[in-house]
Amino acid sequence: MVRPRDGDGIKRTIVKRGDRFYAYEVTSTMENGKKKTVSTYLGRVDPDTKELLPKIPEKSAENRRKIAKEKEIAILKGVSSKEYGATYLLHEVQLRMSLGEDLMRAFGNSGKTILAAAMAYLMEPGAFRNIDSTLERTYIREFYDLRASMDSGTLSDFTRNLGEKAMNIDRFFELRVKGSNGLVAWDTTTNGTYSELDQMAEYVVNNKDGEDIKQTKTGFATDMRGIPLMFRHYPGTISDIATVDRMVSDIERYGKKDALFVFDRGFVSGANVKHLLDKGIRFTAPANTSSKAIKTLMSRFVKTNESLDMIHDGHAYKVWKTQIGLTEADRLSADGSQAYSFHGVRRCRTRG
């Protein structure tokens, strides 16, 4: 049982600590037959008047609670949730390709930024200027310790400076080619444009998309896994065989003098094949089944008993090795050079 003692009430006492005076409110009560004193702090006291000094708002208990609450909010602001799965996946993929290693060797620390930008764009394709939001949403920035902003203006400066690093780009292509297995697949594509693109855009009437517009041509070299090795930009009307000559020259300059080149059937024409043979370039390409010579050979293939059964990548194939010849056609190519046609070569047997 608790009750106030008779004759006791609320008293104020002043305590000196150092050169300051503090006032307390003291209340005495009886609790279970024992005296209990409770002190409540009132504040600082003027040593002359003994009156309480006005409280400083910044140091009040209420203000201290407010500051503590704001600190808790500030701590929560430092906690974030990031998407990290795709970051780790793409990082492991680039490790298998040695992509990051080659970028760092060719571009120095900028290689890390190039890799991060490419990963962000892969995660969320769209306008390249928007990759900064992807970097903030995912774990890429923290994973590669990127501190610089990647906003639109910064990206513009970065890509412009990167495009001027011709020697670094060439070094990167060299590293990619040297790391390949010697098989190089080459293909070209055209792109319509309204820009000049360093004077390489050339006007074409009725292009592949049926438009009358300027275009450029881009050639891509990949290994047999489809992993890019290098690319080159060309004037829009340059012939495919001219891009091959330049590509072969680049590949040899990068140290692959014995490369085997792989082309698609769109490249296969009599003139192109003769050019490659004359240059001593090793190549392989699927046959163009619209060719009369190929149709004839296919008919012979169905009837031959000289074919072999072979297995490649777990699939069984029937293989027949034969020859095909080239002969001058009675026409000229589009560029005015001599055209060539394929023809089947029949084997001759001698009788003894």
C-alpha positions as CSV (number, residue, x, y, z in Angstrom):
1,M,0.0,0.0,0.0
2,V,1.3,3.5,-0.9
3,R,0.1,6.7,0.8
4,P,1.6,10.2,1.3
5,R,3.1,10.8,4.7
6,D,1.3,13.2,7.0
7,G,3.0,16.5,6.9
8,D,4.9,15.6,3.8
9,G,4.2,17.1,0.3
10,I,6.0,18.2,-2.8
11,K,9.3,20.0,-2.0
12,R,11.8,21.6,-4.3
13,T,15.5,21.1,-3.7
14,I,18.5,22.7,-5.5
15,V,21.6,20.7,-6.1
16,K,25.0,22.2,-7.2
17,R,27.1,20.3,-9.7
18,G,30.3,22.1,-10.6
19,D,29.4,25.7,-11.3
20,R,25.8,24.9,-12.2
21,F,22.6,24.6,-10.1
22,Y,19.8,22.1,-10.8
23,A,16.3,22.0,-9.4
24,Y,14.5,18.8,-8.5
25,E,10.9,18.2,-7.2
26,V,11.0,15.8,-4.3
27,T,8.0,13.8,-3.2
28,S,7.9,11.6,-0.1
29,T,5.5,8.7,0.2
30,M,5.1,5.6,2.4
31,E,5.2,2.3,0.7
32,N,4.5,-0.8,2.8
33,G,5.5,1.0,5.9
34,K,8.7,2.4,4.4
35,K,9.5,5.9,3.4
36,K,10.1,6.3,-0.4
37,T,11.4,9.5,-2.0
38,V,10.8,10.3,-5.7
39,S,12.8,13.0,-7.4
40,T,11.7,14.7,-10.7
41,Y,14.2,16.9,-12.6
42,L,12.9,20.4,-13.2
43,G,15.8,22.1,-14.9
44,R,18.7,24.5,-14.4
45,V,18.4,27.3,-11.8
46,D,19.7,30.8,-11.9
47,P,22.3,30.9,-9.1
48,D,21.3,34.5,-8.1
49,T,17.5,34.4,-8.3
50,K,17.1,30.7,-7.6
51,E,14.5,30.8,-10.4
52,L,14.3,28.1,-13.1
53,L,16.0,29.1,-16.3
54,P,14.0,28.9,-19.5
55,K,14.4,25.5,-21.3
56,I,16.4,25.4,-24.5
57,P,14.0,23.8,-27.1
58,E,16.9,22.0,-28.9
59,K,17.8,20.2,-25.6
60,S,14.3,19.4,-24.4
61,A,13.3,15.8,-23.9
62,E,10.7,16.2,-26.7
63,N,13.3,17.5,-29.1
64,R,15.7,14.7,-28.2
65,R,13.0,12.1,-29.0
66,K,12.4,13.9,-32.3
67,I,16.1,13.8,-33.2
68,A,16.3,10.1,-32.2
69,K,13.3,9.4,-34.5
70,E,14.9,11.2,-37.4
71,K,18.1,9.2,-36.9
72,E,16.1,6.0,-37.2
73,I,14.6,7.3,-40.5
74,A,18.1,8.2,-41.7
75,I,19.3,4.7,-41.0
76,L,16.4,3.2,-42.9
77,K,17.2,5.4,-45.9
78,G,20.6,3.7,-46.0
79,V,18.9,0.3,-46.3
80,S,17.9,-0.7,-49.9
81,S,16.6,-3.7,-51.8
82,K,18.4,-4.6,-55.0
83,E,17.7,-7.2,-57.7
84,Y,20.9,-9.3,-57.9
85,G,20.0,-12.5,-59.7
86,A,20.5,-11.3,-63.2
87,T,23.7,-9.5,-62.2
88,Y,25.3,-12.7,-61.0
89,L,24.1,-14.7,-64.0
90,L,25.5,-12.2,-66.5
91,H,28.7,-12.0,-64.6
92,E,29.2,-15.7,-64.8
93,V,28.4,-15.6,-68.5
94,Q,31.0,-12.9,-69.2
95,L,33.6,-14.9,-67.2
96,R,33.1,-17.9,-69.4
97,M,33.6,-15.6,-72.5
98,S,36.6,-13.8,-70.9
99,L,34.8,-10.6,-71.9
100,G,35.4,-8.5,-68.8
101,E,39.1,-9.5,-68.8
102,D,39.5,-8.4,-72.5
103,L,37.7,-5.2,-71.9
104,M,39.9,-4.3,-68.9
105,R,43.1,-5.1,-70.9
106,A,41.9,-3.0,-73.8
107,F,40.2,-0.1,-72.1
108,G,41.6,0.0,-68.6
109,N,39.2,0.9,-65.8
110,S,36.7,2.1,-68.5
111,G,36.2,-1.6,-69.4
112,K,34.3,-2.1,-66.2
113,T,31.9,0.7,-67.1
114,I,31.4,-0.7,-70.6
115,L,30.6,-4.1,-69.1
116,A,28.2,-2.7,-66.6
117,A,26.4,-0.6,-69.2
118,A,26.0,-3.6,-71.5
119,M,24.6,-5.7,-68.7
120,A,22.1,-3.0,-67.8
121,Y,21.0,-2.7,-71.4
122,L,20.6,-6.5,-71.6
123,M,18.4,-6.6,-68.5
124,E,16.1,-3.8,-69.8
125,P,16.5,-3.1,-73.5
126,G,15.1,0.2,-74.7
127,A,16.5,3.7,-74.8
128,F,20.2,3.6,-73.9
129,R,20.0,6.8,-72.0
130,N,17.7,5.1,-69.4
131,I,20.2,2.5,-68.2
132,D,21.0,4.6,-65.1
133,S,17.6,3.6,-63.6
134,T,18.5,-0.1,-64.3
135,L,21.8,0.4,-62.5
136,E,20.0,1.8,-59.5
137,R,17.4,-0.9,-59.4
138,T,19.9,-3.8,-59.7
139,Y,23.1,-4.8,-58.0
140,I,25.3,-3.9,-60.9
141,R,26.6,-0.6,-59.5
142,E,27.6,-2.2,-56.2
143,F,29.0,-5.4,-57.7
144,Y,31.4,-3.5,-60.0
145,D,31.9,-0.6,-57.6
146,L,30.7,2.1,-60.0
147,R,30.7,5.5,-58.4
148,A,30.1,7.8,-61.3
149,S,26.7,8.8,-62.5
150,M,25.3,7.2,-65.7
151,D,22.7,9.8,-66.5
152,S,22.0,10.8,-70.1
153,G,24.6,13.6,-70.3
154,T,27.4,11.4,-68.7
155,L,26.6,8.6,-71.1
156,S,26.8,10.9,-74.1
157,D,30.3,12.1,-73.1
158,F,31.4,8.5,-72.3
159,T,30.2,7.0,-75.6
160,R,31.6,9.9,-77.6
161,N,35.0,9.5,-75.9
162,L,34.9,5.7,-76.3
163,G,34.2,6.1,-80.1
164,E,37.3,8.1,-80.5
165,K,39.5,5.4,-78.9
166,A,40.3,3.6,-82.2
167,M,43.5,1.9,-80.9
168,N,41.7,0.6,-77.8
169,I,38.9,-0.8,-79.9
170,D,41.3,-2.4,-82.3
171,R,43.2,-3.9,-79.3
172,F,39.9,-5.3,-78.0
173,F,39.1,-7.0,-81.3
174,E,42.6,-8.4,-81.4
175,L,42.1,-10.0,-78.0
176,R,38.8,-11.5,-79.0
177,V,40.1,-13.0,-82.2
178,K,43.2,-14.4,-80.5
179,G,41.0,-16.1,-78.0
180,S,38.9,-17.8,-80.6
181,N,39.4,-21.4,-81.9
182,G,40.2,-20.3,-85.5
183,L,36.7,-20.7,-86.9
184,V,35.3,-17.3,-87.9
185,A,31.7,-16.8,-89.1
186,W,31.2,-13.6,-91.1
187,D,28.0,-11.9,-92.1
188,T,26.9,-8.4,-93.1
189,T,23.7,-6.4,-92.7
190,T,22.5,-3.0,-93.9
191,N,20.9,-0.3,-91.8
192,G,18.9,2.6,-93.1
193,T,19.7,6.1,-91.7
194,Y,19.0,9.8,-92.1
195,S,22.5,10.7,-90.7
196,E,25.8,11.0,-92.5
197,L,27.6,8.6,-90.2
198,D,31.1,9.9,-91.0
199,Q,30.3,10.0,-94.7
200,M,29.6,6.3,-94.9
201,A,25.9,6.6,-95.4
202,E,25.1,6.2,-99.1
203,Y,21.8,6.6,-100.9
204,V,20.1,3.4,-102.1
205,V,16.9,3.2,-104.1
206,N,14.5,0.5,-103.0
207,N,16.7,-1.1,-100.3
208,K,15.9,-4.4,-98.6
209,D,13.0,-2.8,-96.7
210,G,11.6,-1.2,-99.9
211,E,12.7,2.3,-98.9
212,D,14.6,5.0,-100.8
213,I,17.0,6.0,-98.0
214,K,20.7,6.3,-97.1
215,Q,22.2,3.2,-95.6
216,T,25.4,1.8,-94.1
217,K,26.7,-1.7,-94.0
218,T,28.0,-3.5,-90.9
219,G,30.0,-6.7,-90.9
220,F,30.1,-9.0,-87.9
221,A,32.6,-11.8,-87.1
222,T,31.6,-14.4,-84.5
223,D,33.1,-17.7,-83.4
224,M,31.1,-20.9,-83.9
225,R,29.3,-20.4,-80.6
226,G,27.9,-17.1,-81.9
227,I,30.0,-15.1,-79.6
228,P,31.0,-11.8,-81.2
229,L,34.7,-11.3,-82.1
230,M,34.7,-8.0,-84.0
231,F,32.7,-5.7,-86.3
232,R,33.4,-3.1,-88.9
233,H,31.3,-0.3,-90.4
234,Y,31.3,0.2,-94.2
235,P,29.8,2.5,-96.8
236,G,26.3,1.4,-97.7
237,T,26.9,0.2,-101.2
238,I,30.2,-1.7,-100.7
239,S,30.2,-5.3,-102.0
240,D,30.2,-8.2,-99.7
241,I,33.4,-9.6,-101.2
242,A,35.1,-6.3,-100.4
243,T,34.1,-6.6,-96.7
244,V,35.5,-10.1,-96.7
245,D,38.9,-9.0,-98.0
246,R,39.1,-6.4,-95.3
247,M,37.9,-8.8,-92.6
248,V,40.5,-11.4,-93.7
249,S,43.2,-8.8,-93.6
250,D,42.1,-7.8,-90.0
251,I,42.0,-11.4,-88.8
252,E,45.5,-12.1,-90.1
253,R,46.8,-8.9,-88.6
254,Y,45.4,-10.1,-85.3
255,G,47.4,-13.2,-85.5
256,K,45.0,-15.8,-87.0
257,K,46.6,-16.6,-90.3
258,D,45.1,-20.1,-90.6
259,A,41.5,-19.2,-89.8
260,L,38.6,-21.1,-91.5
261,F,35.9,-18.7,-92.5
262,V,32.2,-19.6,-92.5
263,F,29.7,-17.8,-94.7
264,D,25.9,-18.1,-95.1
265,R,24.4,-19.2,-98.4
266,G,23.5,-15.6,-99.3
267,F,27.2,-15.0,-99.9
268,V,27.6,-17.9,-102.2
269,S,28.0,-16.8,-105.8
270,G,30.3,-18.0,-108.5
271,A,32.3,-14.7,-108.5
272,N,32.6,-14.7,-104.7
273,V,33.7,-18.3,-104.5
274,K,36.3,-17.8,-107.3
275,H,37.6,-14.7,-105.6
276,L,38.1,-16.7,-102.3
277,L,39.8,-19.5,-104.2
278,D,42.1,-17.1,-106.0
279,K,43.1,-15.5,-102.7
280,G,43.8,-18.9,-101.1
281,I,41.2,-18.2,-98.3
282,R,40.0,-21.3,-96.4
283,F,36.2,-21.2,-96.2
284,T,33.0,-23.2,-95.9
285,A,29.5,-22.3,-96.8
286,P,26.1,-24.1,-97.3
287,A,25.1,-24.7,-100.9
288,N,22.5,-22.5,-102.6
289,T,19.9,-25.1,-103.6
290,S,18.4,-22.8,-106.2
291,S,21.6,-23.3,-108.3
292,K,21.1,-25.7,-111.2
293,A,24.4,-27.4,-110.5
294,I,23.5,-28.0,-106.9
295,K,20.2,-29.5,-107.9
296,T,22.0,-31.8,-110.2
297,L,24.4,-32.9,-107.4
298,M,21.5,-33.4,-105.0
299,S,19.9,-35.8,-107.5
300,R,23.1,-37.7,-107.8
301,F,23.5,-37.7,-104.0
302,V,20.2,-39.5,-103.6
303,K,21.3,-42.3,-106.0
304,T,24.9,-42.6,-104.9
305,N,26.3,-45.6,-103.0
306,E,29.5,-43.7,-102.0
307,S,27.9,-41.8,-99.1
308,L,29.1,-42.2,-95.5
309,D,27.2,-42.2,-92.3
310,M,28.7,-39.8,-89.7
311,I,27.7,-38.4,-86.3
312,H,28.0,-34.7,-85.4
313,D,26.7,-33.2,-82.2
314,G,24.8,-36.3,-81.4
315,H,23.0,-36.4,-84.8
316,A,23.5,-38.9,-87.6
317,Y,24.2,-37.6,-91.1
318,K,24.7,-39.1,-94.5
319,V,27.7,-37.4,-96.1
320,W,28.9,-37.4,-99.7
321,K,32.1,-35.8,-100.8
322,T,32.1,-34.6,-104.4
323,Q,33.4,-31.7,-106.5
324,I,31.8,-28.7,-108.1
325,G,33.4,-26.5,-110.8
326,L,33.3,-22.9,-111.9
327,T,33.0,-21.7,-115.4
328,E,32.8,-18.2,-117.0
329,A,29.2,-17.1,-117.5
330,D,28.0,-15.3,-120.6
331,R,27.2,-12.2,-118.5
332,L,28.8,-9.6,-116.2
333,S,28.3,-9.1,-112.5
334,A,26.6,-6.0,-111.2
335,D,30.0,-4.3,-110.7
336,G,31.0,-5.0,-114.3
337,S,33.3,-7.9,-113.5
338,Q,33.1,-11.3,-115.1
339,A,30.4,-13.5,-113.7
340,Y,30.9,-17.2,-113.0
341,S,28.5,-20.2,-112.8
342,F,28.8,-23.5,-110.9
343,H,28.7,-26.8,-112.7
344,G,28.9,-30.4,-111.6
345,V,32.1,-32.4,-112.2
346,R,31.6,-35.9,-113.4
347,R,34.1,-38.5,-112.4
348,C,35.7,-40.4,-115.3
349,R,36.7,-44.0,-114.9
350,T,39.3,-45.6,-117.1
351,R,39.1,-49.2,-118.2
352,G,42.2,-51.3,-118.3
